Amino acid sequence: MPGVVSFLAIAVYTRLLEPGQFGLYSLMLTLVGLCDVVFYQWLRMVLGRNYPAHRAHPEDFLAGIGSLFLLTTALVGAALLVLASVYEHMLLRQFAVVVFVMLVAQAAFDLVLTLTRAMLNPILHGILLGSKAVLALAAGSLLAVSGIGAEAPILGLTFGYALAIIIFGRQLLPGLRPGKISKANVSAYLRYGIPLAASFALSWVISGSDRVIITWLIDETATGLYASGYDLGFQILTLALVVVNTAAYPLVVSALEREGADAARQQLQQSGEALLSVALAGSACLITLGSPLIEVVLSPQYRESAKSIFPLVVISAALAGVKSYYFDIAFQLARATHYQVVSVGVAATVNIILNFILIPHFAIQGAAWATLLAYASALVISMLTGRRQSSLMPALSRLLKRSVPVAMISAAACWIMQNSAPDSITFSLVLGLIGGALGYVLGAFAFNTFGIKTALIKWAVRR
């Protein structure tokens, strides 16, 4: 459901907002994302990594997480007051208030979402994500129609986060009520979380600084044109990879905590095959379907710019997802998160340098190339460094053996079905998506990728 709503959101907002307004909205969203990964993402990672060890009696652990969330929010609010006293411009103050309110709403929602994931409760997890997406789009669209401008989608997201928690997630809030937390636990959580905060902040440099630099070197309109194509390609594939990671990561941690290294290694093998096959098949199918997808989803004034960067963005999303959702797991399992900063730091440096070199000559295509090369360097470093930190990670060759054939079958089916359609862009897109999905399922079953054939046979025998 969030994937469908993301399609609709991009289609709606590119029609209700001018490129300059869409660019400003993108910049505000980027700023909120930076603040979130710097101040709150580490806390969610602490919750996800440590909850399985406290599953039997989670009360004190969750109370400590609630206390750290409240303290973090108070520090961010104090920093905002200091900035407001320094910069007396009224528009800047209003902008800061809007960003802060959305930041807190998003951080609270994501914390509750992480808890449902750690509790292995996919039903509530899905309900929260789906309701947030629908509520945010409905509220943002109404506000955009009323003429608010670039702030409309931001306010819509804020309403979506808040209402989803109030309506569907309120039963989890008492467990996160702030309580006492020992200094030893705080110290352990900070040692684990602070490197992650630095790593996620540097990841933002890769994914978000290009919009800031485009605005600086060109203008907000160019940022809006770039953001529409980037978000369409990056979000679709990332969503598919997030689905795999959302299911796989807590299973890996649970297997390690409950059954030991051998069980975790087997789970990592299955998770890696699933993630790599989805990344490879998804990127190939999206590139094949890029033109009709852009024609259907985006407003005419955004289409040509989006087509020029779409393949580069899709490949970047595949590289980023494989790195973040698979190879970086080695650092988290080994509790050696400080090594994760290295790969992202190198990639962020590469990204900024290349942005300043390429954007003046190639405009938004230069930014897309800079992002692709940055994620490629980050993936290589993470892959080489991670295996030294955790012996649990299977060899890449073992993962590719069952992932590449599935991707090839899926891409071929997608191309054949798309080109068999009549002269209808929408019908061509739909047939291509169906072909890619069917090809993936058949390929995964044929090669028993991530154990799906074995699992289905066992299920059939039990039935």
Secondary structure, DSSP 8 states (H G I E B T S, - for coil): -HHHHHHHHHHHHHHHS-HHHHHHHHHHHHHHHHHHHHHTHHHHHHHHHHGGGGSSS-HHHHHHHHHHHHHHHHHHHHHHHHHHHH---HHHHHHHHHHHHHHHHHHHHHHHHHHHHHTT-HHHHHHHHHHHHHHHHHHHHHHHHTT--THHHHHHHHHHHHHHIIIIIGGGGGGG------HHHHHHHHHHHHHHHHHHHHHHHHHHHHHHHHHHHS-HHHHHHHHHHHHHHHHHHHHHHHHHHHHHHHHHHHHHHHT-HHHHHHHHHHHHHHHHHHHHHHHHHHHHTHHHHHHHHS-HHHHHHHHHHHHHHHHHHHHHHHIIIIITHHHHHTT-GGGHHHHHHHHHHHHHHHHHHHHHHHTHHHHHHHHHHHHHHHHHHHHHHHHHH-TTS--HHHHHHHHHHHHHHHHHHHHHHHHTS-S-HHHHHHHHHHHHHHHHHHHHHHTTGGGHHHHHHHHHHH-
